[in-house]
């Protein structure tokens, strides 16, 4: 696993520190410890989903829009 994949997985495992809920893409971009574009993070997310370390949950209504949220699988939590 690359350092950036590990960083994204860590943020997803720790959830949102403000409310303890799963993070969506916008929150993920804000919580990452390195600057990154949305496209780059989507690439990392696709690879983590393919490795079965995270899953995309159903849409949630947040900040006036439907947003996809991400959660770590059991194996993903062990990998952090």
PyMOL commands that set and color helices and strands:
alter all, ss='L'
color gray80, all
select helices_A, chain A and resi 3-14+25-31+38-50+74-79
alter helices_A, ss='H'
color red, helices_A
select strands_A, chain A and resi 23-24+54-62+65-72
alter strands_A, ss='S'
color yellow, strands_A
deselect
rebuild
show_as cartoon
